[in-house]
Amino acid sequence: MNNLLIAGGVGVAFGWALECAGLGDPPKLAGQFYLRDFTVLKVMLSAMLTAMLGVFWGGRLGMFNPAAFYVPETHLLPQLVGGLVFGLGFVLSGLCPGTSCVALASGRIEGAATMLGLFTGLLLVGLAFPSIEPFYRSTPQGPLTLQRLTGLPFGVMVALVTVVALSVLAWISKREAAR
Amino acid sequence: MRALRSYADPHVAGVCLGLVLLACFALTGQGLGASGAFASVVSGVVGAVSPETAVNSAYFRSYLQDGSPWTAWLVVEIIGVLIGAATSAALAGRIRLTFARSTRPSAARLFAGVSGGILMGIGAALARGCTSGLALSGGAMLSVGAWVFMVALFLAGFLSAPLIRRLWP
């Protein structure tokens, strides 16, 4: 029960942040892929940087044990193909699963269309799963991380990702200032 | 028609979102998610309508094995997302039942919304997560699969966008 209260509370904060950023508006999200509006990249990179640095420094300061945090299983081929199919769908609907809920909650009817599609897509995969399963389970790497892949220490990998993400954010603001 | 009030600075909103994700990791040991909630609901419906179909698919079974799919952690989290987004939009004067930047429905956009949803459902199922659960949460934990998914997503998006330019002006 306590766990579900946390789920609800985290969800409210999550939806609030997405709505404030404007991520419930399909033209804004689709605009990212036409290089017209960089909100999606700005929000994603700032959020990822904040969480990654928080996980690293919180662990260093002994506030929690980051080694106990969930790392998704890597399956290279299904995640590569899944990402390509997902990206095409993202451009078409101008929303992703989380932001389709934000769109509907703020009254954009397109959010409901995307949610209907999501239910259908997942239903199709579930029904066809016996024939998809071999591909779904192919190329397993376990909970592989970038630091384990490269052999670099956690702190060095965090620093590298920070530099790359900040460079992209700086490039975006320079591009916007030039306009 | 009254103009919608403007949104927050994306960097500030992003840092807030990152702090929500960090709090989620610290409190529960796992990240945020979205597509998993949709998968739970679909599995719950299939399990109720045709239990035999649900049993025959390891995909549906995986969402039905840990108690009721209706009160799964991610389902409750997504109900929270709906409440949080509606509250934020209402307080900022941005809530309005409408079509995006248009008062009339566009058949092409609704069709694109549904087909895009279908493709994202298939993609998220194959990848084991979407932009929230895999790209953002897994990306922050430096998961290799999350970064492969994120790069593939943006690559497909940037390459396919010029082909469907007139959809979202």
Interface residues (C-beta under 8 A of the other chain):
Chain A: N3 L4 I6 A7 G8 G9 V10 G11 V12 A13 F14 G15 W16 A17 L18 E19 C20 A21 G22 G24 D25 P26 P27 A30 G31 Q32 F33 Y34 F38 T39 K42 V43 M44 L45 S46 A47 M48 L49 T50 A51 M52 G54 V55 G58 M63 F64 P66 A68 F69 Y70 V71 P72 E73 T74 H75 L76 P78 Q79 L80 V81 G82 G83 L84 V85 F86 G87 L88 G89 F90 V91 L92 S93 G94 L95 C96 P97 G98 T99 S100 C101 V102 A103 L104 A105 S106 G107 R108 I109 E110 A113 T114 M115 L116 G117 L118 F119 T120 G121 L122 L123 L124 V125 G126 L127 F129 P130 I132 E133 F135 Y136 Q141 P143 L144 T145 L146 Q147 L149 M157 V158 V161 L169
Chain B: Y7 A8 P10 H11 A13 G14 V15 C16 L17 G18 L19 V20 L21 L22 A23 C24 F25 A26 L27 T28 G29 Q30 G31 L32 A34 S35 F38 A39 V41 V42 S43 V46 T53 N56 S57 A58 Y59 F60 T71 W73 L74 V76 E77 I78 I79 G80 V81 L82 I83 G84 A85 A86 T87 S88 A89 A92 R94 I95 R96 L97 T98 F99 A100 R101 P105 R109 L110 A112 G113 V114 S115 G116 G117 I118 L119 M120 G121 I122 G123 A124 A125 L126 A127 R128 G129 C130 T131 S132 G133 L134 A135 L136 S137 G138 G139 A140 M141 L142 S143 V144 G145 A146 W147 V148 F149 M150 V151 A152 L153 F154 L155 A156 G157 F158 S160 A161 P162 I164 R165 L167 W168 P169
